[in-house]
Amino acid sequence: MTLKMNLPKSVWTALVMATSLTGCASYHTDSPTHSWSSDQATISEYRLDNYDCISDAKTEEQELKQNTAQFQEYANCMKKRGYALRTY
């Protein structure tokens, strides 16, 4: 049995777009797992230290996941620079 639907092309286009948008809207990003605090560092100093420690851990920020060797190396670097780790 074949179901034949004679809907206008604009209706089909709208259905395809709605389905696509629903898929994009349900895309989930990981929520933050940690943050750093320092009483002495400025925002610029923090950004530089953070970048240097990520580079030293040979990883990228979006790949930094807790409980990995790279995160531990990164965390040790930040702690040595005077930052306190807060986890969520």
N, C-alpha and C positions, 0 to 999 in steps of 0.2 A: 504494500500500500504506500503510495506516494502522496505526501501532503504538498499541495501547490498553493502558494500564497502570492497573490498579485498585489503586492504593496508597492507604492511609489518608491523610486530610488532614494529620495530624500528621507523616507522613513527608515529604510535599511541603513543608510549612512548614519542617521541619528542613533539607531540601535548599536551599531558597531562602535561609535564614538562613546556612548554611555558605558558600554562594556569595558572599553579600554580605560576610560577614566576611573571606573570603579576599581580596576586592577591597580592603577597608579595610586589611588587614594588609600589603598590598603597596604601599601609598602611600608614596612616597619624598619626604623633605624634603631640601632642600639642606643639606649639611654646612657648618660654619663655614669661612670663607675667610681670616679674619684675627682678630687680637686686638690690644689696645693695652696698653702697659706704661708705668708712671711710677714713679719713686722717691719723688716728693713727694705725689702726689694720693691722697686717701683714697677709699674706695669711693663715698661720697656725692658728693665732688667729681667723680669720674669719671662717675658717672651724670648729673650736671648738665651737665658738659662734653659728654658724648656726646649727650644730648638736644638741647642748644643747637646743636651742629654738624650734627646730622641736620636740625633745623629750618632752619638757615641754608642747607643744601643743597637745601631745598624737596623733601624726599622723606620716606619712612617707612622704619624699620629693616628691615622684611621685604622692601622693594623695593630695598634697597641691594646692588648687585651690583658686583663688581670690574670694572675696565676700562670704567666708564661715567663720563660727565661729573659726575653727582651724587656718585659715590664719590670722584672726584678732589677735588671741592670739599669734601666731608666730611673726607677724609684731610688735606687742607691745613689745615683748621680745627683738627683734633685735633693735628697737628704743631705748629702755632703755639701751642697751649696746653701744649706740653711732653711730649706722648706719643710713644712710639716704636711704629711699626707692625711687627707680626710677621705674615707671611702663611704660609698652608699650601698 
